[in-house]
Amino acid sequence: MSPHRADPAGARIFVLEDEPDIARLICASLSEYGFHCEHLATGAQLLTRARQAAPELCIVDLGLPDMDGMQVVRELQDGSPCAVLILTGRNDVTDRVLGLELGADDYIVKPFEPRELVARVRSILRRYQRAAPAEPAERTIARFAGWSFDTGRHALTAPDGREIALSAAEAGLLATMLRRPNKILSREQLLGERDVDPFDRSIDVRISRLRRKLDDDPHNPRLIKTVYGAGYLLSAQVGWE
């Protein structure tokens, strides 16, 4: 994700969709708002293209001719971390949770309303912009509880020196919390949105995943604490350099 883009419009978006008509609809809807879209029909094509030119966001269909879309999401986060929006005909809770566990930022079920798709894309990109450093000279390395996190590289280093892999969604969430330590952050603040469905548990899934990577006991967390009815709090002194 480019940290210096002032507006989501103009972002590079890869659309992984094997149905040409649906792909055309997606690209036409996003292009109307200034996004630069590139259509890929197979998972292998997308992964190859992402290594050549990193996109700001990938829209991924789960039902593909060559591989499962979940595998694509996993490999994207391992090799070319970027924002991911799953757009699929699968309306199963298990798929939703798994997609979020693998690092997807959002999940839309077909048939979809193009205006909603555009709104979700803009929301995801704005969320990443707020989490990214605004200027090259800004202090970008946070040190907390023996850990260090480089917001520019999305690199998390454990107290023993191990480098922990983070998805783009996890990195954005951690950066948001590190910039406001010891403060209760609501789901709306963590997601960067004004209106969040009270039944949407995606932020809880991401917090759980982040706790595991920070070796934070989910039953008695010491770093990321749950404040019931209010949100979450990063309990640590944070220094920036």
C-alpha positions in Angstrom: 0.0 0.0 0.0 1.4 3.3 -1.0 1.6 5.4 2.2 1.5 8.8 0.5 -1.6 8.7 -1.6 -3.9 11.5 -0.5 -7.1 9.9 -1.7 -8.1 6.3 -2.4 -9.0 7.2 -6.0 -6.2 6.2 -8.4 -5.2 3.1 -6.4 -4.2 0.0 -8.3 -6.8 -2.8 -7.9 -6.5 -6.3 -9.2 -9.8 -8.1 -9.8 -9.6 -11.9 -9.7 -12.8 -13.1 -11.3 -13.3 -16.0 -13.8 -16.7 -14.7 -15.0 -16.0 -12.0 -17.7 -19.4 -10.2 -17.3 -18.9 -9.9 -13.5 -15.3 -8.7 -14.0 -16.4 -6.1 -16.5 -19.1 -4.8 -14.1 -16.6 -4.6 -11.2 -13.9 -2.8 -13.3 -16.4 -0.4 -14.8 -17.9 0.5 -11.4 -14.4 1.1 -9.9 -13.0 2.9 -12.9 -15.9 5.4 -12.7 -14.4 6.5 -9.4 -10.9 6.8 -10.6 -9.5 3.4 -9.6 -7.1 1.6 -11.9 -8.3 -1.9 -12.4 -6.7 -5.0 -13.9 -8.6 -8.2 -14.5 -7.1 -11.6 -13.9 -9.0 -14.8 -14.6 -7.0 -17.4 -12.6 -5.3 -17.5 -9.2 -1.9 -18.2 -10.8 -2.2 -15.1 -13.0 -3.0 -12.9 -10.0 -0.1 -14.2 -7.8 2.4 -13.7 -10.7 1.1 -10.2 -11.4 1.1 -9.2 -7.8 4.8 -10.1 -7.6 5.5 -8.0 -10.6 3.6 -4.9 -9.5 2.1 -4.8 -6.0 -1.5 -3.6 -5.9 -3.1 -1.5 -3.2 -6.0 -4.0 -3.1 -7.1 -7.3 -4.6 -10.7 -8.3 -5.1 -10.7 -12.1 -4.9 -13.4 -14.6 -6.0 -13.3 -17.9 -4.1 -14.6 -20.1 -6.9 -11.7 -20.2 -9.4 -10.9 -22.6 -12.3 -7.3 -23.4 -11.1 -7.2 -23.1 -7.3 -9.3 -22.2 -4.3 -9.6 -18.5 -3.6 -8.7 -19.0 0.0 -5.3 -20.3 -1.1 -4.9 -17.2 -3.2 -5.6 -15.0 -0.1 -3.1 -17.0 1.9 -0.3 -16.8 -0.7 -1.0 -13.1 -1.3 -0.4 -12.3 2.4 2.7 -14.5 2.5 4.3 -13.1 -0.6 2.8 -9.8 -1.6 0.8 -8.4 1.4 -2.0 -6.0 0.3 -5.5 -5.2 1.2 -8.0 -8.0 0.2 -11.7 -7.9 -0.4 -13.3 -11.3 -0.9 -16.3 -11.2 -3.4 -18.0 -14.5 -3.8 -21.2 -16.5 -4.1 -20.3 -18.5 -1.0 -22.5 -17.3 1.9 -21.2 -19.6 4.6 -20.1 -18.3 8.0 -17.2 -20.7 8.0 -15.9 -19.2 4.7 -16.3 -15.7 6.1 -14.3 -16.4 9.3 -11.6 -18.3 7.4 -11.2 -15.5 4.9 -10.8 -13.0 7.8 -8.4 -15.4 9.6 -6.2 -15.5 6.5 -6.0 -11.7 6.4 -8.9 -10.5 4.2 -10.2 -7.1 5.1 -13.8 -7.6 4.0 -16.2 -10.1 2.5 -19.1 -9.4 0.1 -21.5 -12.0 -1.1 -22.9 -12.1 -4.7 -25.1 -10.7 -6.1 -23.8 -7.4 -5.0 -24.7 -3.7 -5.4 -21.9 -1.9 -7.3 -22.2 1.2 -5.2 -21.7 -0.9 -2.0 -18.6 -2.5 -3.5 -17.1 0.9 -4.3 -17.9 2.1 -0.8 -16.3 -0.9 0.8 -13.2 -0.5 -1.4 -12.8 3.2 -0.5 -13.3 2.4 3.2 -10.6 -0.3 3.2 -8.1 2.0 1.4 -8.8 4.9 3.7 -8.2 2.6 6.7 -4.8 1.7 5.3 -3.9 5.3 4.6 -4.6 6.3 8.2 -2.4 3.5 9.5 0.5 4.3 7.2 3.1 6.9 7.9 2.2 10.2 6.3 5.7 11.4 5.5 9.0 9.6 4.8 10.7 11.4 7.7 8.1 10.4 10.2 9.2 8.0 13.0 8.0 4.7 11.8 9.4 2.1 14.3 7.4 1.5 17.4 8.9 -0.3 20.4 6.6 -1.8 23.1 6.8 -4.5 25.7 10.0 -5.8 24.2 8.5 -6.0 20.7 9.3 -3.7 17.7 7.1 -2.9 14.7 8.2 -1.1 11.6 5.1 0.5 10.1 6.8 1.3 6.8 7.7 -2.4 6.2 4.9 -4.0 8.2 7.7 -5.9 10.0 7.0 -7.2 13.6 10.0 -8.4 15.6 9.6 -10.4 18.8 11.7 -9.8 21.9 13.9 -12.8 21.0 14.6 -11.4 17.5 12.2 -13.5 15.5 10.4 -11.7 12.7 6.7 -12.4 12.8 4.7 -12.4 9.5 1.7 -10.1 9.5 -1.0 -9.7 6.9 -1.7 -6.2 5.6 -4.9 -6.2 7.7 -3.1 -7.2 10.9 -0.4 -4.6 10.3 -2.9 -1.8 9.8 -4.8 -2.8 13.0 -1.6 -2.9 15.1 -0.4 0.4 13.7 -3.7 2.0 14.7 -3.5 0.7 18.2 0.2 1.6 18.6 -0.6 5.2 17.7 -3.1 5.4 20.5 -1.8 3.2 23.3 -3.6 2.9 26.7 -6.8 4.3 25.1 -10.0 2.4 24.5 -10.7 2.2 20.8 -14.1 1.2 19.5 -14.8 -1.1 16.6 -15.6 1.9 14.5 -12.2 3.5 15.3 -10.3 0.3 14.7 -12.1 -0.3 11.4 -12.0 3.4 10.4 -15.7 3.5 9.7 -18.6 5.5 11.2 -21.2 2.8 11.0 -20.3 -0.8 11.9 -22.9 -3.6 11.9 -23.2 -4.6 15.6 -23.3 -8.2 14.5 -20.1 -7.9 12.4 -17.4 -9.8 14.3 -14.6 -9.3 11.8 -12.7 -7.0 14.2 -12.8 -9.7 16.9 -11.4 -12.2 14.5 -8.5 -9.9 13.6 -7.8 -9.0 17.3 -7.7 -12.8 18.1 -5.2 -13.4 15.3 -3.1 -10.5 16.3 -3.0 -11.7 20.0 -1.7 -15.1 18.9 1.1 -13.5 16.9 2.0 -11.3 19.9 2.1 -14.4 22.2 -0.8 -12.7 24.1 -2.8 -15.3 26.2 -6.4 -15.0 24.8 -7.8 -16.0 28.2 -5.8 -13.4 30.1 -4.4 -11.0 27.6 -1.8 -8.5 28.9 -1.2 -6.5 25.7 -4.5 -6.2 23.9 -7.2 -6.0 26.5 -11.0 -6.3 25.8 -13.1 -3.6 27.4 -16.5 -5.1 27.3 -19.1 -3.0 25.6 -16.5 -0.4 24.6 -13.8 -1.9 22.4 -10.1 -2.8 22.8 -7.1 -1.2 24.5 -3.4 -1.7 23.8 -1.8 -1.8 27.3 1.8 -0.9 26.8 4.2 2.1 26.8 5.1 2.8 23.2 8.2 4.6 22.0 8.8 5.8 18.5 12.0 6.2 16.5 
